[in-house]
């Protein structure tokens, strides 16, 4: 019986040590909302950059190649955002169709 009493604190300490890295990793990992917010921020920045370069091209400050590259990057970003939005809507509709 005394061996069992000595093992219980050891088991509790071992279990606590196992749980600690998981809690730290979960706290360090970004949430889905934060990841989505960051991605949308980058998409907005790409759009603004494309507009700024296009405006600079009108005044002759940048080359046509830079304008085409910026507009293509903004378009690709917009297509990605639309695809993610469509997938999220489809996933939400699938959840609504699940039986309770």
C-alpha positions as CSV (number, residue, x, y, z in Angstrom):
1,X,0.0,0.0,0.0
2,X,2.8,2.4,0.7
3,X,4.2,1.9,-2.8
4,X,0.9,2.9,-4.3
5,X,0.9,6.0,-2.2
6,X,4.3,7.0,-3.5
7,X,3.4,6.3,-7.1
8,X,0.3,8.6,-7.1
9,X,2.2,11.9,-6.9
10,X,4.7,10.6,-9.5
11,X,1.9,9.7,-11.9
12,X,0.2,13.1,-11.3
13,X,3.5,14.9,-11.9
14,X,4.1,12.9,-15.1
15,X,0.6,13.6,-16.4
16,X,1.0,17.3,-15.6
17,X,4.4,17.4,-17.5
18,X,2.7,15.7,-20.5
19,X,-0.1,18.3,-20.6
20,X,2.2,21.3,-20.3
21,X,3.6,21.3,-23.9
22,X,0.2,20.8,-25.4
23,X,-1.1,23.9,-23.6
24,X,1.9,25.9,-24.6
25,X,1.5,24.8,-28.3
26,X,-2.2,25.5,-28.3
27,X,-1.5,29.0,-26.9
28,X,1.2,29.7,-29.5
29,X,-0.9,28.4,-32.5
30,X,-3.0,31.1,-34.2
31,X,-6.7,30.7,-34.2
32,X,-8.7,30.3,-37.4
33,X,-10.2,33.8,-37.0
34,X,-6.7,35.4,-36.6
35,X,-5.5,33.5,-39.6
36,X,-8.5,34.6,-41.6
37,X,-8.1,38.2,-40.5
38,X,-4.4,38.2,-41.4
39,X,-5.1,36.8,-44.9
40,X,-7.9,39.3,-45.6
41,X,-5.6,42.1,-44.5
42,X,-3.0,40.9,-46.9
43,X,-5.6,40.7,-49.7
44,X,-6.7,44.3,-49.0
45,X,-3.0,45.4,-49.0
46,X,-2.5,43.7,-52.4
47,X,-5.5,45.6,-53.8
48,X,-4.2,48.9,-52.4
49,X,-0.8,48.3,-53.8
50,X,-2.2,47.5,-57.2
51,X,-4.2,50.7,-57.2
52,X,-1.2,52.8,-56.0
53,X,1.0,51.4,-58.8
54,X,-1.7,52.0,-61.4
55,X,-2.1,55.6,-60.2
56,X,1.7,56.1,-60.3
57,X,1.7,54.7,-63.9
58,X,-0.8,57.3,-65.0
59,X,1.6,60.0,-63.8
60,X,4.5,58.2,-65.6
61,X,6.4,57.1,-62.4
62,X,6.3,53.3,-63.0
63,X,6.5,51.0,-65.9
64,X,3.7,49.1,-67.6
65,X,5.3,45.9,-66.5
66,X,5.0,46.8,-62.8
67,X,1.4,47.8,-63.3
68,X,0.6,44.4,-64.9
69,X,2.4,42.5,-62.2
70,X,0.6,44.4,-59.4
71,X,-2.8,44.0,-61.0
72,X,-2.2,40.3,-61.6
73,X,-1.2,39.8,-58.0
74,X,-4.3,41.7,-56.8
75,X,-6.5,39.6,-59.1
76,X,-5.0,36.4,-58.0
77,X,-5.5,37.4,-54.3
78,X,-9.1,38.3,-55.0
79,X,-9.8,35.0,-56.7
80,X,-8.3,33.2,-53.7
81,X,-10.5,35.1,-51.3
82,X,-13.6,34.4,-53.3
83,X,-12.7,30.7,-53.5
84,X,-12.2,30.5,-49.7
85,X,-15.5,32.4,-49.1
86,X,-17.3,30.0,-51.4
87,X,-15.8,27.0,-49.5
88,X,-16.8,28.5,-46.2
89,X,-20.4,29.0,-47.3
90,X,-20.5,25.5,-48.7
91,X,-19.2,24.1,-45.3
92,X,-21.8,26.2,-43.4
93,X,-24.6,24.9,-45.6
94,X,-23.4,21.4,-45.1
95,X,-23.5,21.9,-41.3
96,X,-27.0,23.2,-41.6
97,X,-28.1,20.1,-43.5
98,X,-26.8,17.7,-40.7
99,X,-29.4,16.0,-38.7
100,X,-29.6,16.9,-35.1
